[in-house]
Amino acid sequence: VGAVAFGRCRCSSPAMAEIHVCHAGTCRARGAEAVLAEIEELVSEVGGRCKVRQSGCLGYCNEAPNAIILERGARRLDPNNVFTRIRTLDASAKVVERATGKRPPLEGAGTSERLASLRAARARQHAISVSKWNAALHGLAEQAAVKPALRSELSTLLRKAGFPEGVRADRAGQAMPSAIANYSQWSLESVTPVTRHSALFAFSSSDLKRGTPHPRGRGRMAEPVTWHTTLLAEVGPNAEGPLPWVERDYTPVSSAKEWEQGRCEMLIKVYADGAATSWLHSASPQRVWLSRPERTLRVPGLVSEGRAFRPSSVLLLLAGTGAVALPQILAHRAPTAQLGISSPRRDQLHVPVDVVLSCREDDALLLPQLAGWCRESEEGGAGNERVAVN
């Protein structure tokens, strides 16, 4: 997606526009909840009647967080109604101006500070909900210095991150804690190159605190979901927060059953300028911290939030390391055998699944495995899968 031009709204009435803020994984991780709250506040400021909603993936993941404006009766999306990288108050204001035809007043007494505080609070709430303690603590000490009411929250988060006495002021010599809430330590067993850019990292753990992707028992049924885990890369001082690590999400190619058995395999692409992957590649750590599994998508609808639906067929458009999503999805065609869980047949993915994988010629990932996963699913009599590589 290239540059986006912002113009005046051509809607005949503000009531005829809807603002949809993406709440898929990448956008949520980059503050979509805060963006939605901010846009709602700004719409209220100008007295606009347009609706503000959250949506599924809008397809602009590399430029998150993003939003679109839908005009009632429009047959296609106006490119001028696509907004990406909504990372500032001014960017949110441009979305509202486009939708309502009115520029929100940002210069009013306390308006900017109030909305900035709202954005920070929403971003912190999301980080806390997924146990990203470094992101949750970003800027909080500075805010607590002028807002004493935040000091209790600061203390709680530092304790969960494993630093009940606080973080050292110089940060450079800060050691890793012995315990981190919702994380467990995993041993790195092997690294198997897949291409010159990517490798499979195999981990093992005997720590029962690692949790499960499918909590169940005591009358609770396992929820059919795909999932991911967060890896803490021990890079030392960084701009993402006060803690000596950065947090990165990865989707294992191994199954939920293997995770419960203490085994995990992840396909990781090494970027020359990537903080986490550079650390993994150069430091070759014997042990890493991985979070308890977090839900990515609900099955069978493959949506991140909201009421699930049951599709009659599925088309998966995967690119690069996005190929890792396939085994988790196909496992829900036979969850008892593949995942060790029981789910109602209506929540199993017994529909045709087509897969289109786009990759660089010198970085074709997991092709034998992709073909094998689809072949196994076909032999199980669940439906038809095809792998097409572009």
C-alpha positions in Angstrom: 0.0 0.0 0.0 1.4 3.4 -1.0 0.8 6.8 0.4 -2.8 7.6 1.3 -4.3 11.0 0.4 -6.7 12.7 2.8 -9.4 14.8 1.3 -12.7 16.3 2.3 -15.5 13.8 2.9 -17.9 13.6 0.0 -20.7 12.0 2.0 -24.0 13.8 1.7 -24.6 13.2 5.4 -22.2 12.2 8.2 -24.8 9.6 9.2 -24.0 7.8 5.9 -20.5 6.9 6.9 -19.1 4.2 9.1 -15.5 4.1 10.5 -14.2 0.5 10.8 -11.0 0.1 12.9 -9.1 -3.1 12.3 -8.9 -5.3 15.4 -7.0 -8.3 13.9 -3.9 -9.5 15.6 -1.2 -7.1 14.3 -3.4 -4.0 14.6 -4.5 -5.0 18.2 -0.8 -5.5 19.1 0.0 -2.0 17.8 -2.8 -0.2 19.6 -6.0 -0.7 17.7 -8.1 -0.5 20.8 -6.6 2.8 21.7 -7.2 4.1 18.2 -10.9 3.1 18.3 -11.4 4.8 21.6 -9.6 7.9 20.4 -11.7 8.1 17.2 -14.9 7.6 19.2 -13.9 10.5 21.4 -13.1 12.7 18.4 -16.4 11.9 16.6 -18.2 12.9 19.8 -16.2 16.1 20.0 -17.4 17.2 16.5 -21.0 16.0 17.1 -20.7 13.5 14.3 -23.3 10.9 13.8 -21.1 8.4 11.9 -20.7 5.0 13.6 -17.4 3.7 14.8 -16.9 -0.1 14.8 -14.2 -2.6 15.1 -13.6 -4.9 12.2 -11.6 -8.0 11.2 -8.4 -7.8 9.1 -8.5 -5.1 6.5 -5.3 -6.4 4.7 -2.9 -3.7 5.6 -1.0 -5.6 8.4 2.4 -4.1 7.5 1.0 -0.6 8.2 -0.9 -1.2 11.4 -3.0 0.1 13.0 -5.4 1.0 10.2 -9.0 1.9 9.5 -11.4 2.4 6.6 -14.5 4.6 6.0 -17.5 3.0 4.4 -20.0 5.2 2.7 -23.5 3.8 2.6 -24.5 2.8 -0.9 -21.0 2.9 -2.2 -20.2 -0.1 -4.5 -16.5 0.0 -3.9 -14.0 1.3 -1.3 -12.7 4.7 -2.2 -8.8 4.6 -1.8 -9.0 8.0 -0.1 -11.0 6.2 2.7 -8.2 3.9 3.6 -6.1 5.1 6.5 -2.9 3.4 7.7 -0.3 3.9 10.4 -2.8 5.6 12.7 -0.2 6.2 15.5 -0.9 9.8 16.5 -3.8 11.9 17.6 -3.5 13.9 14.4 -3.8 10.7 12.3 -7.0 9.8 14.2 -8.3 13.3 13.6 -7.8 13.0 9.9 -10.0 9.9 9.9 -12.7 11.7 11.7 -12.5 14.8 9.5 -12.8 12.6 6.4 -15.8 10.8 7.8 -17.7 13.7 9.2 -16.5 16.7 7.2 -15.5 18.4 10.5 -12.0 18.9 11.8 -11.9 17.9 15.5 -10.5 20.6 17.8 -7.2 19.4 19.1 -6.1 22.7 20.6 -8.7 22.9 23.3 -7.8 23.1 26.9 -6.6 19.6 27.9 -8.0 17.9 24.8 -4.7 16.6 23.5 -3.4 15.5 26.9 -6.7 13.8 27.8 -6.8 11.8 24.5 -3.1 11.0 24.7 -3.7 9.6 28.2 -6.6 7.6 26.9 -4.5 6.1 24.1 -1.7 5.2 26.5 -4.2 3.6 28.9 -5.9 1.5 26.2 -2.5 0.4 24.8 -1.4 -0.6 28.3 -4.7 -2.5 28.9 -4.2 -4.5 25.8 -0.5 -5.3 26.6 -1.5 -6.4 30.1 -4.3 -8.7 28.7 -1.6 -10.6 26.6 1.1 -10.5 29.3 3.4 -8.2 27.4 5.0 -6.6 30.5 7.6 -4.5 28.7 5.0 -2.9 26.4 2.7 -2.4 29.4 5.4 -0.6 31.3 6.4 1.7 28.4 6.3 5.3 29.7 4.4 4.3 32.8 7.1 5.3 35.3 7.1 8.8 33.8 3.3 9.1 33.9 3.2 7.8 37.5 5.7 10.6 38.5 3.1 13.2 37.7 0.0 11.1 38.4 0.3 9.4 41.8 -2.8 7.3 41.1 -0.8 5.3 38.6 1.9 4.3 41.1 0.0 1.2 42.4 -0.4 -0.1 38.8 3.3 0.5 38.1 4.2 -1.5 41.2 1.8 -4.3 40.3 3.2 -4.6 36.7 6.8 -4.5 37.9 6.1 -7.3 40.3 4.5 -9.4 37.5 7.5 -8.7 35.2 9.7 -10.1 38.0 11.1 -6.8 39.3 9.3 -6.1 42.6 12.1 -3.8 43.6 12.0 -1.9 40.3 14.3 -1.7 37.3 17.9 -0.4 37.6 18.3 3.2 36.5 21.2 2.5 34.2 19.4 -0.5 32.7 22.6 -1.6 30.9 23.4 -4.2 33.6 19.9 -5.4 34.4 19.8 -9.2 34.7 16.8 -11.3 33.8 14.4 -12.2 36.7 14.0 -15.7 38.1 10.2 -15.7 37.5 7.9 -13.8 35.1 4.1 -14.0 35.4 2.5 -16.2 32.7 5.9 -17.2 31.3 8.0 -20.4 31.6 11.5 -21.3 30.5 12.1 -23.5 27.5 15.3 -25.2 26.5 16.5 -24.7 22.9 17.1 -28.3 21.6 18.0 -27.7 18.0 18.0 -25.2 15.1 17.4 -26.6 11.6 17.9 -24.3 8.6 15.0 -24.3 6.2 16.3 -21.6 3.8 19.2 -19.2 4.1 16.7 -16.7 5.7 14.7 -19.0 8.0 15.1 -21.9 10.5 13.1 -24.2 12.6 13.8 -23.8 16.3 12.9 -26.7 18.5 12.2 -26.1 22.2 11.3 -28.4 25.2 10.0 -27.7 28.7 9.0 -29.6 31.8 7.5 -26.6 33.5 3.8 -27.2 34.0 3.2 -23.4 34.2 3.6 -23.4 30.4 -0.2 -23.8 30.2 -2.2 -25.1 27.3 -3.8 -23.7 24.1 -7.0 -25.5 25.0 -7.8 -25.1 28.7 -10.4 -27.7 29.7 -11.6 -29.9 32.6 -14.0 -29.6 35.5 -16.9 -29.3 33.2 -15.2 -26.9 30.8 -15.0 -27.8 27.1 -11.9 -26.9 25.1 -12.5 -23.9 22.9 -11.5 -24.6 19.3 -8.9 -21.9 18.5 -5.6 -21.3 16.7 -2.9 -19.8 19.0 0.5 -18.2 19.4 3.1 -17.6 22.0 5.2 -14.6 22.9 9.0 -15.0 23.0 11.1 -12.7 25.2 14.3 -11.8 23.3 16.9 -10.7 25.9 18.4 -7.8 24.0 19.1 -5.5 27.0 18.1 -1.8 27.0 15.6 -1.0 24.2 13.1 1.6 23.1 10.0 -0.6 23.6 10.0 -0.4 27.4 12.1 -0.4 30.6 12.7 -4.2 30.7 15.7 -6.0 29.3 13.8 -7.8 26.6 11.6 -7.2 23.6 8.4 -9.2 23.0 7.6 -11.0 19.8 4.7 -13.3 18.9 5.3 -16.6 17.0 2.8 -19.2 15.8 4.3 -22.7 16.4 4.2 -25.2 13.5 4.0 -28.0 16.2 0.6 -28.9 17.6 -1.2 -28.0 20.8 -0.9 -31.6 21.8 2.9 -31.4 21.5 2.9 -28.1 23.5 1.1 -30.0 26.3 3.8 -32.7 26.1 6.5 -30.1 26.6 7.6 -29.7 22.9 7.4 -26.7 20.6 8.7 -26.0 17.1 8.7 -22.6 15.6 9.6 -21.3 12.1 11.5 -18.1 12.6 12.8 -15.8 9.9 16.0 -14.0 10.7 16.0 -10.3 9.7 19.4 -8.5 9.7 17.9 -5.5 11.5 15.4 -7.5 13.6 16.1 -7.1 17.3 14.6 -10.4 18.4 15.8 -12.6 15.5 19.3 -11.1 15.5 19.5 -12.0 19.2 18.4 -15.5 18.6 20.8 -15.9 15.7 23.9 -14.4 17.4 23.4 -15.3 21.1 22.2 -18.9 20.5 20.6 -19.0 24.0 20.3 -22.3 25.7 17.0 -21.3 27.3 14.3 -18.8 26.4 11.1 -17.5 28.0 7.8 -18.3 26.2 4.4 -17.1 27.3 1.4 -19.2 27.9 -0.5 -19.7 24.6 -2.7 -16.9 23.5 -5.7 -17.2 21.2 -5.2 -16.0 17.6 -8.4 -17.1 15.8 -11.6 -18.8 16.7 -12.5 -21.9 14.7 -14.3 -22.7 12.4 -15.0 -19.0 11.5 -11.3 -18.0 11.6 -12.1 -14.6 13.2 -10.2 -13.0 16.0 -13.1 -11.5 17.9 -16.9 -11.4 17.8 -19.5 -14.1 17.1 -18.1 -17.0 15.2 -19.7 -18.1 11.9 -19.4 -21.4 10.0 -18.0 -21.0 6.5 -18.9 -23.3 3.6 -15.4 -23.1 2.3 -12.1 -21.5 3.2 -9.5 -19.7 1.1 -6.2 -19.1 2.9 -3.9 -16.5 1.3 -0.5 -17.0 3.0 2.7 -15.2 2.5 6.2 -16.0 3.8 6.2 -17.3 7.3 2.4 -16.9 7.3 2.6 -20.6 6.2 2.8 -21.5 9.8 -0.9 -20.9 10.2 -1.9 -23.9 8.0 -1.1 -26.8 10.3 -3.0 -25.3 13.2 -6.1 -24.7 11.0 -6.1 -28.1 9.4 -5.7 -29.8 12.8 -9.3 -28.8 13.6 -10.5 -31.2 10.9 -9.7 -34.0 13.2 -9.2 -32.4 16.7 -9.4 -35.6 18.7 -6.5 -37.3 16.8 -4.5 -34.1 16.1 -5.1 -32.0 19.2 -6.3 -34.4 21.9 -9.5 -32.4 22.4 -13.1 -33.1 21.8 -15.2 -30.4 20.0 -18.7 -30.6 18.5 -18.7 -31.5 14.8 -20.2 -28.1 14.0 -17.0 -26.5 15.3 -14.7 -28.7 13.3 -13.4 -27.5 9.9 -15.1 -30.0 7.7 -15.2 -27.8 4.6 -13.0 -27.5 1.5 -9.8 -25.5 2.2 -7.8 -24.0 -0.6 -4.3 -22.6 0.1 -2.4 -20.1 -1.9 1.2 -19.5 -0.7 3.2 -16.6 -1.9 7.0 -16.6 -1.3 10.3 -15.6 -2.8 12.0 -18.1 -5.1 15.0 -18.3 -2.8 12.8 -18.4 0.4 10.2 -21.1 -0.3 9.1 -22.2 3.2 7.9 -25.6 4.3 6.7 -26.8 0.9 7.1 -30.6 1.7 5.4 -30.0 5.0 2.6 -28.0 3.5 1.9 -30.8 0.9 2.1 -33.4 3.7 -0.4 -31.6 5.9 -2.9 -31.3 3.1 -2.4 -34.9 2.0 -2.9 -36.2 5.5 -6.1 -34.1 5.8 -7.4 -35.5 2.4 -6.6 -39.1 3.4 -8.7 -38.5 6.6 -11.7 -37.9 4.4 -12.3 -34.5 5.7 -12.5 -32.5 2.5 -10.3 -31.2 -0.3 -7.2 -29.1 0.2 -4.9 -27.9 -2.5 -1.6 -26.1 -2.3 -0.8 -23.5 -4.9 2.5 -21.6 -4.8 2.8 -18.2 -6.5 
